[in-house]
Each structure stands twice: as structure tokens, then as C-alpha cells.
Amino acid sequence: DARQAFGRVLKFDPARAEALFQLGVLAAADRRFREAIGFWRRVVEVAPEGALADAARGNIDTALDVVHVFQ
């Protein structure tokens, strides 16, 4: 299970942006948008520069839109 694998990576390296980003993707795929937003915010915190942070910011904006629509 990918979720378990990324969780193991984070046990050894809690600031691993790639694992945090992918956990956000998995959470969003399961429609757990608030959880996904939390993972993506951590990506921006630990690695604010670069493509992953840019993608995380875009995903946060989209997920917030979805959350607001379905409230």
C-alpha cells in the first residue's frame, strides 16, 4: 500500500516533501480534502521553493474550492 510506504519514509525523514505531497494526493483521491490540504501545507513549509511547493499550492487552492462547494 502506497500510504504505508510513504508513512514509513516519513518515520525516517519527517520533512521528506515528496512523501508528504504524495500522501496529499492519496488523501484527495479518497475525498479527504482537509487531510490532503494539511499534507500539502507541510510540503510548502519544509520545501517552500521548487516544483513540489508550486504544485502543492495549486492543489491547496483547488481542494479549498472543493471543500467550500460541498459545505
PDB file of N, H, CA, C and O in Angstrom:
ATOM      1  N   ASP A   1       0.843  -1.186   0.000  1.00  0.00           N
ATOM      2  CA  ASP A   1       0.000   0.000   0.000  1.00  0.00           C
ATOM      3  C   ASP A   1       0.886   1.247   0.000  1.00  0.00           C
ATOM      4  O   ASP A   1       1.793   1.381   0.822  1.00  0.00           O
ATOM      5  N   ALA A   2       0.614   2.131  -0.911  1.00  0.00           N
ATOM      6  H   ALA A   2      -0.123   2.022  -1.578  1.00  0.00           H
ATOM      7  CA  ALA A   2       1.421   3.342  -1.058  1.00  0.00           C
ATOM      8  C   ALA A   2       1.388   4.200   0.195  1.00  0.00           C
ATOM      9  O   ALA A   2       2.401   4.778   0.588  1.00  0.00           O
ATOM     10  N   ARG A   3       0.217   4.281   0.821  1.00  0.00           N
ATOM     11  H   ARG A   3      -0.606   3.811   0.501  1.00  0.00           H
ATOM     12  CA  ARG A   3       0.091   5.103   2.021  1.00  0.00           C
ATOM     13  C   ARG A   3       1.050   4.619   3.111  1.00  0.00           C
ATOM     14  O   ARG A   3       1.689   5.431   3.780  1.00  0.00           O
ATOM     15  N   GLN A   4       1.150   3.324   3.286  1.00  0.00           N
ATOM     16  H   GLN A   4       0.631   2.664   2.742  1.00  0.00           H
ATOM     17  CA  GLN A   4       2.057   2.752   4.278  1.00  0.00           C
ATOM     18  C   GLN A   4       3.514   3.036   3.914  1.00  0.00           C
ATOM     19  O   GLN A   4       4.324   3.382   4.774  1.00  0.00           O
ATOM     20  N   ALA A   5       3.828   2.888   2.649  1.00  0.00           N
ATOM     21  H   ALA A   5       3.170   2.607   1.951  1.00  0.00           H
ATOM     22  CA  ALA A   5       5.209   3.123   2.211  1.00  0.00           C
ATOM     23  C   ALA A   5       5.620   4.577   2.460  1.00  0.00           C
ATOM     24  O   ALA A   5       6.710   4.831   2.973  1.00  0.00           O
ATOM     25  N   PHE A   6       4.766   5.518   2.106  1.00  0.00           N
ATOM     26  H   PHE A   6       3.881   5.311   1.690  1.00  0.00           H
ATOM     27  CA  PHE A   6       5.101   6.922   2.340  1.00  0.00           C
ATOM     28  C   PHE A   6       5.158   7.222   3.834  1.00  0.00           C
ATOM     29  O   PHE A   6       5.975   8.029   4.277  1.00  0.00           O
ATOM     30  N   GLY A   7       4.293   6.577   4.610  1.00  0.00           N
ATOM     31  H   GLY A   7       3.629   5.921   4.250  1.00  0.00           H
ATOM     32  CA  GLY A   7       4.343   6.742   6.058  1.00  0.00           C
ATOM     33  C   GLY A   7       5.664   6.268   6.644  1.00  0.00           C
ATOM     34  O   GLY A   7       6.206   6.896   7.554  1.00  0.00           O
ATOM     35  N   ARG A   8       6.181   5.157   6.124  1.00  0.00           N
ATOM     36  H   ARG A   8       5.741   4.646   5.385  1.00  0.00           H
ATOM     37  CA  ARG A   8       7.486   4.660   6.575  1.00  0.00           C
ATOM     38  C   ARG A   8       8.604   5.631   6.220  1.00  0.00           C
ATOM     39  O   ARG A   8       9.515   5.858   7.015  1.00  0.00           O
ATOM     40  N   VAL A   9       8.529   6.193   5.040  1.00  0.00           N
ATOM     41  H   VAL A   9       7.789   6.008   4.393  1.00  0.00           H
ATOM     42  CA  VAL A   9       9.543   7.184   4.635  1.00  0.00           C
ATOM     43  C   VAL A   9       9.536   8.343   5.624  1.00  0.00           C
ATOM     44  O   VAL A   9      10.595   8.818   6.032  1.00  0.00           O
ATOM     45  N   LEU A  10       8.346   8.800   6.009  1.00  0.00           N
ATOM     46  H   LEU A  10       7.485   8.414   5.677  1.00  0.00           H
ATOM     47  CA  LEU A  10       8.250   9.948   6.916  1.00  0.00           C
ATOM     48  C   LEU A  10       8.724   9.626   8.328  1.00  0.00           C
ATOM     49  O   LEU A  10       9.125  10.528   9.064  1.00  0.00           O
ATOM     50  N   LYS A  11       8.683   8.351   8.715  1.00  0.00           N
ATOM     51  H   LYS A  11       8.357   7.618   8.117  1.00  0.00           H
ATOM     52  CA  LYS A  11       9.223   7.978  10.026  1.00  0.00           C
ATOM     53  C   LYS A  11      10.722   8.241  10.081  1.00  0.00           C
ATOM     54  O   LYS A  11      11.254   8.649  11.113  1.00  0.00           O
ATOM     55  N   PHE A  12      11.392   8.005   8.964  1.00  0.00           N
ATOM     56  H   PHE A  12      10.959   7.673   8.126  1.00  0.00           H
ATOM     57  CA  PHE A  12      12.840   8.207   8.899  1.00  0.00           C
ATOM     58  C   PHE A  12      13.208   9.639   8.529  1.00  0.00           C
ATOM     59  O   PHE A  12      14.257  10.139   8.936  1.00  0.00           O
ATOM     60  N   ASP A  13      12.356  10.288   7.768  1.00  0.00           N
ATOM     61  H   ASP A  13      11.505   9.882   7.438  1.00  0.00           H
ATOM     62  CA  ASP A  13      12.618  11.655   7.320  1.00  0.00           C
ATOM     63  C   ASP A  13      11.306  12.432   7.300  1.00  0.00           C
ATOM     64  O   ASP A  13      10.665  12.530   6.253  1.00  0.00           O
ATOM     65  N   PRO A  14      10.889  12.996   8.460  1.00  0.00           N
ATOM     66  CA  PRO A  14       9.586  13.659   8.551  1.00  0.00           C
ATOM     67  C   PRO A  14       9.426  14.880   7.649  1.00  0.00           C
ATOM     68  O   PRO A  14       8.312  15.371   7.463  1.00  0.00           O
ATOM     69  N   ALA A  15      10.514  15.367   7.096  1.00  0.00           N
ATOM     70  H   ALA A  15      11.419  14.968   7.247  1.00  0.00           H
ATOM     71  CA  ALA A  15      10.459  16.538   6.224  1.00  0.00           C
ATOM     72  C   ALA A  15      10.617  16.164   4.754  1.00  0.00           C
ATOM     73  O   ALA A  15      10.986  17.012   3.942  1.00  0.00           O
ATOM     74  N   ARG A  16      10.351  14.936   4.404  1.00  0.00           N
ATOM     75  H   ARG A  16      10.051  14.247   5.063  1.00  0.00           H
ATOM     76  CA  ARG A  16      10.501  14.485   3.012  1.00  0.00           C
ATOM     77  C   ARG A  16       9.321  14.987   2.183  1.00  0.00           C
ATOM     78  O   ARG A  16       8.225  14.430   2.243  1.00  0.00           O
ATOM     79  N   ALA A  17       9.560  16.037   1.417  1.00  0.00           N
ATOM     80  H   ALA A  17      10.450  16.489   1.369  1.00  0.00           H
ATOM     81  CA  ALA A  17       8.492  16.718   0.680  1.00  0.00           C
ATOM     82  C   ALA A  17       7.770  15.791  -0.297  1.00  0.00           C
ATOM     83  O   ALA A  17       6.550  15.874  -0.438  1.00  0.00           O
ATOM     84  N   GLU A  18       8.499  14.925  -0.961  1.00  0.00           N
ATOM     85  H   GLU A  18       9.490  14.858  -0.847  1.00  0.00           H
ATOM     86  CA  GLU A  18       7.874  14.039  -1.952  1.00  0.00           C
ATOM     87  C   GLU A  18       6.840  13.119  -1.302  1.00  0.00           C
ATOM     88  O   GLU A  18       5.755  12.916  -1.846  1.00  0.00           O
ATOM     89  N   ALA A  19       7.180  12.565  -0.142  1.00  0.00           N
ATOM     90  H   ALA A  19       8.062  12.729   0.300  1.00  0.00           H
ATOM     91  CA  ALA A  19       6.257  11.665   0.558  1.00  0.00           C
ATOM     92  C   ALA A  19       5.034  12.436   1.053  1.00  0.00           C
ATOM     93  O   ALA A  19       3.907  11.956   0.935  1.00  0.00           O
ATOM     94  N   LEU A  20       5.254  13.621   1.600  1.00  0.00           N
ATOM     95  H   LEU A  20       6.170  14.011   1.696  1.00  0.00           H
ATOM     96  CA  LEU A  20       4.137  14.439   2.063  1.00  0.00           C
ATOM     97  C   LEU A  20       3.208  14.790   0.907  1.00  0.00           C
ATOM     98  O   LEU A  20       1.986  14.725   1.038  1.00  0.00           O
ATOM     99  N   PHE A  21       3.795  15.162  -0.219  1.00  0.00           N
ATOM    100  H   PHE A  21       4.787  15.215  -0.326  1.00  0.00           H
ATOM    101  CA  PHE A  21       2.986  15.530  -1.385  1.00  0.00           C
ATOM    102  C   PHE A  21       2.126  14.346  -1.840  1.00  0.00           C
ATOM    103  O   PHE A  21       0.931  14.500  -2.093  1.00  0.00           O
ATOM    104  N   GLN A  22       2.740  13.174  -1.941  1.00  0.00           N
ATOM    105  H   GLN A  22       3.711  13.049  -1.735  1.00  0.00           H
ATOM    106  CA  GLN A  22       2.003  12.004  -2.417  1.00  0.00           C
ATOM    107  C   GLN A  22       0.930  11.561  -1.432  1.00  0.00           C
ATOM    108  O   GLN A  22      -0.119  11.068  -1.845  1.00  0.00           O
ATOM    109  N   LEU A  23       1.178  11.729  -0.135  1.00  0.00           N
ATOM    110  H   LEU A  23       2.031  12.129   0.201  1.00  0.00           H
ATOM    111  CA  LEU A  23       0.125  11.424   0.845  1.00  0.00           C
ATOM    112  C   LEU A  23      -1.052  12.375   0.660  1.00  0.00           C
ATOM    113  O   LEU A  23      -2.205  11.987   0.845  1.00  0.00           O
ATOM    114  N   GLY A  24      -0.759  13.615   0.297  1.00  0.00           N
ATOM    115  H   GLY A  24       0.178  13.930   0.146  1.00  0.00           H
ATOM    116  CA  GLY A  24      -1.834  14.551  -0.029  1.00  0.00           C
ATOM    117  C   GLY A  24      -2.631  14.107  -1.239  1.00  0.00           C
ATOM    118  O   GLY A  24      -3.859  14.193  -1.251  1.00  0.00           O
ATOM    119  N   VAL A  25      -1.936  13.635  -2.245  1.00  0.00           N
ATOM    120  H   VAL A  25      -0.938  13.565  -2.235  1.00  0.00           H
ATOM    121  CA  VAL A  25      -2.607  13.140  -3.449  1.00  0.00           C
ATOM    122  C   VAL A  25      -3.512  11.957  -3.099  1.00  0.00           C
ATOM    123  O   VAL A  25      -4.653  11.888  -3.555  1.00  0.00           O
ATOM    124  N   LEU A  26      -3.002  11.036  -2.295  1.00  0.00           N
ATOM    125  H   LEU A  26      -2.075  11.092  -1.925  1.00  0.00           H
ATOM    126  CA  LEU A  26      -3.799   9.868  -1.902  1.00  0.00           C
ATOM    127  C   LEU A  26      -5.014  10.276  -1.076  1.00  0.00           C
ATOM    128  O   LEU A  26      -6.104   9.738  -1.270  1.00  0.00           O
ATOM    129  N   ALA A  27      -4.836  11.215  -0.163  1.00  0.00           N
ATOM    130  H   ALA A  27      -3.950  11.651  -0.005  1.00  0.00           H
ATOM    131  CA  ALA A  27      -5.961  11.685   0.650  1.00  0.00           C
ATOM    132  C   ALA A  27      -7.016  12.355  -0.228  1.00  0.00           C
ATOM    133  O   ALA A  27      -8.212  12.130  -0.042  1.00  0.00           O
ATOM    134  N   ALA A  28      -6.584  13.169  -1.172  1.00  0.00           N
ATOM    135  H   ALA A  28      -5.613  13.352  -1.323  1.00  0.00           H
ATOM    136  CA  ALA A  28      -7.534  13.835  -2.071  1.00  0.00           C
ATOM    137  C   ALA A  28      -8.282  12.818  -2.928  1.00  0.00           C
ATOM    138  O   ALA A  28      -9.475  12.976  -3.185  1.00  0.00           O
ATOM    139  N   ALA A  29      -7.589  11.788  -3.363  1.00  0.00           N
ATOM    140  H   ALA A  29      -6.620  11.659  -3.154  1.00  0.00           H
ATOM    141  CA  ALA A  29      -8.242  10.749  -4.165  1.00  0.00           C
ATOM    142  C   ALA A  29      -9.339  10.042  -3.371  1.00  0.00           C
ATOM    143  O   ALA A  29     -10.311   9.546  -3.941  1.00  0.00           O
ATOM    144  N   ASP A  30      -9.174  10.003  -2.064  1.00  0.00           N
ATOM    145  H   ASP A  30      -8.385  10.407  -1.600  1.00  0.00           H
ATOM    146  CA  ASP A  30     -10.189   9.411  -1.178  1.00  0.00           C
ATOM    147  C   ASP A  30     -11.189  10.450  -0.688  1.00  0.00           C
ATOM    148  O   ASP A  30     -11.999  10.172   0.197  1.00  0.00           O
ATOM    149  N   ARG A  31     -11.128  11.642  -1.263  1.00  0.00           N
ATOM    150  H   ARG A  31     -10.470  11.867  -1.982  1.00  0.00           H
ATOM    151  CA  ARG A  31     -12.012  12.758  -0.924  1.00  0.00           C
ATOM    152  C   ARG A  31     -11.860  13.224   0.523  1.00  0.00           C
ATOM    153  O   ARG A  31     -12.811  13.713   1.133  1.00  0.00           O
ATOM    154  N   ARG A  32     -10.661  13.067   1.057  1.00  0.00           N
ATOM    155  H   ARG A  32      -9.888  12.670   0.562  1.00  0.00           H
ATOM    156  CA  ARG A  32     -10.324  13.578   2.389  1.00  0.00           C
ATOM    157  C   ARG A  32      -9.510  14.863   2.167  1.00  0.00           C
ATOM    158  O   ARG A  32      -8.298  14.907   2.379  1.00  0.00           O
ATOM    159  N   PHE A  33     -10.229  15.899   1.733  1.00  0.00           N
ATOM    160  H   PHE A  33     -11.213  15.863   1.561  1.00  0.00           H
ATOM    161  CA  PHE A  33      -9.573  17.106   1.258  1.00  0.00           C
ATOM    162  C   PHE A  33      -8.878  17.886   2.373  1.00  0.00           C
ATOM    163  O   PHE A  33      -7.801  18.439   2.152  1.00  0.00           O
ATOM    164  N   ARG A  34      -9.468  17.940   3.550  1.00  0.00           N
ATOM    165  H   ARG A  34     -10.343  17.491   3.729  1.00  0.00           H
ATOM    166  CA  ARG A  34      -8.811  18.669   4.644  1.00  0.00           C
ATOM    167  C   ARG A  34      -7.487  18.002   5.018  1.00  0.00           C
ATOM    168  O   ARG A  34      -6.494  18.679   5.287  1.00  0.00           O
ATOM    169  N   GLU A  35      -7.483  16.691   5.033  1.00  0.00           N
ATOM    170  H   GLU A  35      -8.290  16.141   4.815  1.00  0.00           H
ATOM    171  CA  GLU A  35      -6.239  15.960   5.309  1.00  0.00           C
ATOM    172  C   GLU A  35      -5.214  16.228   4.213  1.00  0.00           C
ATOM    173  O   GLU A  35      -4.036  16.445   4.494  1.00  0.00           O
ATOM    174  N   ALA A  36      -5.668  16.212   2.968  1.00  0.00           N
ATOM    175  H   ALA A  36      -6.625  16.036   2.739  1.00  0.00           H
ATOM    176  CA  ALA A  36      -4.779  16.481   1.833  1.00  0.00           C
ATOM    177  C   ALA A  36      -4.175  17.878   1.944  1.00  0.00           C
ATOM    178  O   ALA A  36      -2.979  18.066   1.721  1.00  0.00           O
ATOM    179  N   ILE A  37      -5.003  18.845   2.288  1.00  0.00           N
ATOM    180  H   ILE A  37      -5.974  18.693   2.469  1.00  0.00           H
ATOM    181  CA  ILE A  37      -4.518  20.218   2.444  1.00  0.00           C
ATOM    182  C   ILE A  37      -3.433  20.271   3.505  1.00  0.00           C
ATOM    183  O   ILE A  37      -2.434  20.971   3.336  1.00  0.00           O
ATOM    184  N   GLY A  38      -3.616  19.542   4.595  1.00  0.00           N
ATOM    185  H   GLY A  38      -4.427  18.974   4.733  1.00  0.00           H
ATOM    186  CA  GLY A  38      -2.603  19.507   5.651  1.00  0.00           C
ATOM    187  C   GLY A  38      -1.270  18.973   5.158  1.00  0.00           C
ATOM    188  O   GLY A  38      -0.217  19.524   5.477  1.00  0.00           O
ATOM    189  N   PHE A  39      -1.317  17.895   4.379  1.00  0.00           N
ATOM    190  H   PHE A  39      -2.173  17.447   4.120  1.00  0.00           H
ATOM    191  CA  PHE A  39      -0.071  17.353   3.824  1.00  0.00           C
ATOM    192  C   PHE A  39       0.589  18.356   2.889  1.00  0.00           C
ATOM    193  O   PHE A  39       1.801  18.562   2.948  1.00  0.00           O
ATOM    194  N   TRP A  40      -0.207  18.979   2.027  1.00  0.00           N
ATOM    195  H   TRP A  40      -1.191  18.811   1.979  1.00  0.00           H
ATOM    196  CA  TRP A  40       0.373  19.925   1.069  1.00  0.00           C
ATOM    197  C   TRP A  40       0.915  21.173   1.757  1.00  0.00           C
ATOM    198  O   TRP A  40       1.910  21.743   1.312  1.00  0.00           O
ATOM    199  N   ARG A  41       0.277  21.593   2.824  1.00  0.00           N
ATOM    200  H   ARG A  41      -0.532  21.129   3.186  1.00  0.00           H
ATOM    201  CA  ARG A  41       0.822  22.739   3.577  1.00  0.00           C
ATOM    202  C   ARG A  41       2.171  22.387   4.184  1.00  0.00           C
ATOM    203  O   ARG A  41       3.071  23.225   4.235  1.00  0.00           O
ATOM    204  N   ARG A  42       2.312  21.154   4.640  1.00  0.00           N
ATOM    205  H   ARG A  42       1.581  20.473   4.599  1.00  0.00           H
ATOM    206  CA  ARG A  42       3.602  20.710   5.170  1.00  0.00           C
ATOM    207  C   ARG A  42       4.665  20.731   4.080  1.00  0.00           C
ATOM    208  O   ARG A  42       5.815  21.083   4.341  1.00  0.00           O
ATOM    209  N   VAL A  43       4.287  20.356   2.854  1.00  0.00           N
ATOM    210  H   VAL A  43       3.352  20.070   2.642  1.00  0.00           H
ATOM    211  CA  VAL A  43       5.235  20.419   1.731  1.00  0.00           C
ATOM    212  C   VAL A  43       5.753  21.839   1.583  1.00  0.00           C
ATOM    213  O   VAL A  43       6.958  22.055   1.455  1.00  0.00           O
ATOM    214  N   VAL A  44       4.853  22.798   1.600  1.00  0.00           N
ATOM    215  H   VAL A  44       3.874  22.623   1.704  1.00  0.00           H
ATOM    216  CA  VAL A  44       5.248  24.202   1.432  1.00  0.00           C
ATOM    217  C   VAL A  44       6.118  24.650   2.603  1.00  0.00           C
ATOM    218  O   VAL A  44       7.038  25.447   2.417  1.00  0.00           O
ATOM    219  N   GLU A  45       5.842  24.151   3.801  1.00  0.00           N
ATOM    220  H   GLU A  45       5.095  23.504   3.952  1.00  0.00           H
ATOM    221  CA  GLU A  45       6.647  24.514   4.969  1.00  0.00           C
ATOM    222  C   GLU A  45       8.067  23.963   4.875  1.00  0.00           C
ATOM    223  O   GLU A  45       9.032  24.677   5.147  1.00  0.00           O
ATOM    224  N   VAL A  46       8.194  22.691   4.491  1.00  0.00           N
ATOM    225  H   VAL A  46       7.410  22.111   4.271  1.00  0.00           H
ATOM    226  CA  VAL A  46       9.511  22.051   4.526  1.00  0.00           C
ATOM    227  C   VAL A  46      10.343  22.331   3.277  1.00  0.00           C
ATOM    228  O   VAL A  46      11.572  22.282   3.325  1.00  0.00           O
ATOM    229  N   ALA A  47       9.683  22.622   2.167  1.00  0.00           N
ATOM    230  H   ALA A  47       8.685  22.662   2.128  1.00  0.00           H
ATOM    231  CA  ALA A  47      10.407  22.877   0.915  1.00  0.00           C
ATOM    232  C   ALA A  47       9.689  23.978   0.141  1.00  0.00           C
ATOM    233  O   ALA A  47       9.059  23.699  -0.879  1.00  0.00           O
ATOM    234  N   PRO A  48       9.773  25.225   0.608  1.00  0.00           N
ATOM    235  CA  PRO A  48       8.970  26.296   0.012  1.00  0.00           C
ATOM    236  C   PRO A  48       9.336  26.674  -1.424  1.00  0.00           C
ATOM    237  O   PRO A  48       8.550  27.326  -2.112  1.00  0.00           O
ATOM    238  N   GLU A  49      10.496  26.278  -1.870  1.00  0.00           N
ATOM    239  H   GLU A  49      11.134  25.748  -1.312  1.00  0.00           H
ATOM    240  CA  GLU A  49      10.914  26.597  -3.234  1.00  0.00           C
ATOM    241  C   GLU A  49      10.796  25.350  -4.102  1.00  0.00           C
ATOM    242  O   GLU A  49      10.957  24.230  -3.619  1.00  0.00           O
ATOM    243  N   GLY A  50      10.520  25.549  -5.358  1.00  0.00           N
ATOM    244  H   GLY A  50      10.389  26.459  -5.750  1.00  0.00           H
ATOM    245  CA  GLY A  50      10.563  24.437  -6.294  1.00  0.00           C
ATOM    246  C   GLY A  50       9.208  23.962  -6.775  1.00  0.00           C
ATOM    247  O   GLY A  50       8.157  24.472  -6.386  1.00  0.00           O
ATOM    248  N   ALA A  51       9.280  22.976  -7.628  1.00  0.00           N
ATOM    249  H   ALA A  51      10.134  22.562  -7.944  1.00  0.00           H
ATOM    250  CA  ALA A  51       8.096  22.478  -8.326  1.00  0.00           C
ATOM    251  C   ALA A  51       7.080  21.836  -7.393  1.00  0.00           C
ATOM    252  O   ALA A  51       5.876  22.019  -7.571  1.00  0.00           O
ATOM    253  N   LEU A  52       7.553  21.079  -6.391  1.00  0.00           N
ATOM    254  H   LEU A  52       8.531  20.931  -6.246  1.00  0.00           H
ATOM    255  CA  LEU A  52       6.608  20.435  -5.474  1.00  0.00           C
ATOM    256  C   LEU A  52       5.820  21.466  -4.676  1.00  0.00           C
ATOM    257  O   LEU A  52       4.612  21.314  -4.493  1.00  0.00           O
ATOM    258  N   ALA A  53       6.479  22.500  -4.207  1.00  0.00           N
ATOM    259  H   ALA A  53       7.460  22.624  -4.355  1.00  0.00           H
ATOM    260  CA  ALA A  53       5.781  23.546  -3.461  1.00  0.00           C
ATOM    261  C   ALA A  53       4.772  24.264  -4.354  1.00  0.00           C
ATOM    262  O   ALA A  53       3.661  24.573  -3.924  1.00  0.00           O
ATOM    263  N   ASP A  54       5.163  24.524  -5.587  1.00  0.00           N
ATOM    264  H   ASP A  54       6.065  24.273  -5.937  1.00  0.00           H
ATOM    265  CA  ASP A  54       4.239  25.170  -6.528  1.00  0.00           C
ATOM    266  C   ASP A  54       3.014  24.289  -6.771  1.00  0.00           C
ATOM    267  O   ASP A  54       1.881  24.770  -6.756  1.00  0.00           O
ATOM    268  N   ALA A  55       3.251  23.004  -6.994  1.00  0.00           N
ATOM    269  H   ALA A  55       4.171  22.613  -7.006  1.00  0.00           H
ATOM    270  CA  ALA A  55       2.146  22.075  -7.214  1.00  0.00           C
ATOM    271  C   ALA A  55       1.280  21.963  -5.961  1.00  0.00           C
ATOM    272  O   ALA A  55       0.054  21.910  -6.056  1.00  0.00           O
ATOM    273  N   ALA A  56       1.908  21.928  -4.799  1.00  0.00           N
ATOM    274  H   ALA A  56       2.904  21.972  -4.722  1.00  0.00           H
ATOM    275  CA  ALA A  56       1.167  21.837  -3.542  1.00  0.00           C
ATOM    276  C   ALA A  56       0.269  23.058  -3.364  1.00  0.00           C
ATOM    277  O   ALA A  56      -0.890  22.924  -2.971  1.00  0.00           O
ATOM    278  N   ARG A  57       0.793  24.243  -3.650  1.00  0.00           N
ATOM    279  H   ARG A  57       1.734  24.352  -3.969  1.00  0.00           H
ATOM    280  CA  ARG A  57      -0.014  25.463  -3.535  1.00  0.00           C
ATOM    281  C   ARG A  57      -1.231  25.417  -4.465  1.00  0.00           C
ATOM    282  O   ARG A  57      -2.337  25.788  -4.073  1.00  0.00           O
ATOM    283  N   GLY A  58      -1.018  24.968  -5.674  1.00  0.00           N
ATOM    284  H   GLY A  58      -0.119  24.666  -5.993  1.00  0.00           H
ATOM    285  CA  GLY A  58      -2.137  24.838  -6.612  1.00  0.00           C
ATOM    286  C   GLY A  58      -3.159  23.823  -6.142  1.00  0.00           C
ATOM    287  O   GLY A  58      -4.365  24.043  -6.262  1.00  0.00           O
ATOM    288  N   ASN A  59      -2.673  22.703  -5.604  1.00  0.00           N
ATOM    289  H   ASN A  59      -1.694  22.525  -5.507  1.00  0.00           H
ATOM    290  CA  ASN A  59      -3.583  21.679  -5.098  1.00  0.00           C
ATOM    291  C   ASN A  59      -4.359  22.178  -3.878  1.00  0.00           C
ATOM    292  O   ASN A  59      -5.533  21.849  -3.708  1.00  0.00           O
ATOM    293  N   ILE A  60      -3.704  22.967  -3.034  1.00  0.00           N
ATOM    294  H   ILE A  60      -2.751  23.234  -3.172  1.00  0.00           H
ATOM    295  CA  ILE A  60      -4.387  23.541  -1.871  1.00  0.00           C
ATOM    296  C   ILE A  60      -5.530  24.435  -2.331  1.00  0.00           C
ATOM    297  O   ILE A  60      -6.641  24.348  -1.807  1.00  0.00           O
ATOM    298  N   ASP A  61      -5.262  25.286  -3.303  1.00  0.00           N
ATOM    299  H   ASP A  61      -4.359  25.356  -3.728  1.00  0.00           H
ATOM    300  CA  ASP A  61      -6.304  26.188  -3.810  1.00  0.00           C
ATOM    301  C   ASP A  61      -7.488  25.402  -4.359  1.00  0.00           C
ATOM    302  O   ASP A  61      -8.642  25.727  -4.078  1.00  0.00           O
ATOM    303  N   THR A  62      -7.201  24.378  -5.136  1.00  0.00           N
ATOM    304  H   THR A  62      -6.263  24.114  -5.364  1.00  0.00           H
ATOM    305  CA  THR A  62      -8.262  23.560  -5.717  1.00  0.00           C
ATOM    306  C   THR A  62      -9.049  22.836  -4.633  1.00  0.00           C
ATOM    307  O   THR A  62     -10.280  22.817  -4.662  1.00  0.00           O
ATOM    308  N   ALA A  63      -8.345  22.244  -3.684  1.00  0.00           N
ATOM    309  H   ALA A  63      -7.346  22.259  -3.661  1.00  0.00           H
ATOM    310  CA  ALA A  63      -9.011  21.499  -2.609  1.00  0.00           C
ATOM    311  C   ALA A  63      -9.871  22.422  -1.752  1.00  0.00           C
ATOM    312  O   ALA A  63     -10.964  22.038  -1.335  1.00  0.00           O
ATOM    313  N   LEU A  64      -9.387  23.636  -1.485  1.00  0.00           N
ATOM    314  H   LEU A  64      -8.499  23.948  -1.824  1.00  0.00           H
ATOM    315  CA  LEU A  64     -10.192  24.587  -0.719  1.00  0.00           C
ATOM    316  C   LEU A  64     -11.469  24.943  -1.468  1.00  0.00           C
ATOM    317  O   LEU A  64     -12.527  25.079  -0.853  1.00  0.00           O
ATOM    318  N   ASP A  65     -11.386  25.096  -2.777  1.00  0.00           N
ATOM    319  H   ASP A  65     -10.527  24.986  -3.276  1.00  0.00           H
ATOM    320  CA  ASP A  65     -12.579  25.342  -3.584  1.00  0.00           C
ATOM    321  C   ASP A  65     -13.565  24.188  -3.454  1.00  0.00           C
ATOM    322  O   ASP A  65     -14.764  24.412  -3.288  1.00  0.00           O
ATOM    323  N   VAL A  66     -13.075  22.975  -3.526  1.00  0.00           N
ATOM    324  H   VAL A  66     -12.101  22.794  -3.661  1.00  0.00           H
ATOM    325  CA  VAL A  66     -13.941  21.797  -3.423  1.00  0.00           C
ATOM    326  C   VAL A  66     -14.593  21.731  -2.042  1.00  0.00           C
ATOM    327  O   VAL A  66     -15.790  21.465  -1.929  1.00  0.00           O
ATOM    328  N   VAL A  67     -13.809  21.972  -1.001  1.00  0.00           N
ATOM    329  H   VAL A  67     -12.837  22.188  -1.093  1.00  0.00           H
ATOM    330  CA  VAL A  67     -14.347  21.950   0.359  1.00  0.00           C
ATOM    331  C   VAL A  67     -15.465  22.982   0.507  1.00  0.00           C
ATOM    332  O   VAL A  67     -16.507  22.690   1.094  1.00  0.00           O
ATOM    333  N   HIS A  68     -15.250  24.186  -0.023  1.00  0.00           N
ATOM    334  H   HIS A  68     -14.403  24.423  -0.499  1.00  0.00           H
ATOM    335  CA  HIS A  68     -16.261  25.237   0.097  1.00  0.00           C
ATOM    336  C   HIS A  68     -17.523  24.908  -0.681  1.00  0.00           C
ATOM    337  O   HIS A  68     -18.623  25.227  -0.232  1.00  0.00           O
ATOM    338  N   VAL A  69     -17.388  24.291  -1.815  1.00  0.00           N
ATOM    339  H   VAL A  69     -16.493  24.032  -2.180  1.00  0.00           H
ATOM    340  CA  VAL A  69     -18.549  23.947  -2.634  1.00  0.00           C
ATOM    341  C   VAL A  69     -19.423  22.921  -1.909  1.00  0.00           C
ATOM    342  O   VAL A  69     -20.650  22.996  -1.971  1.00  0.00           O
ATOM    343  N   PHE A  70     -18.796  21.969  -1.227  1.00  0.00           N
ATOM    344  H   PHE A  70     -17.800  21.909  -1.177  1.00  0.00           H
ATOM    345  CA  PHE A  70     -19.557  20.879  -0.624  1.00  0.00           C
ATOM    346  C   PHE A  70     -19.862  21.095   0.853  1.00  0.00           C
ATOM    347  O   PHE A  70     -20.267  20.157   1.539  1.00  0.00           O
ATOM    348  N   GLN A  71     -19.678  22.305   1.353  1.00  0.00           N
ATOM    349  H   GLN A  71     -19.349  23.067   0.796  1.00  0.00           H
ATOM    350  CA  GLN A  71     -20.044  22.575   2.745  1.00  0.00           C
ATOM    351  C   GLN A  71     -21.507  22.844   2.867  1.00  0.00           C
ATOM    352  O   GLN A  71     -21.999  23.093   3.968  1.00  0.00           O
TER     353      GLN A  71
END
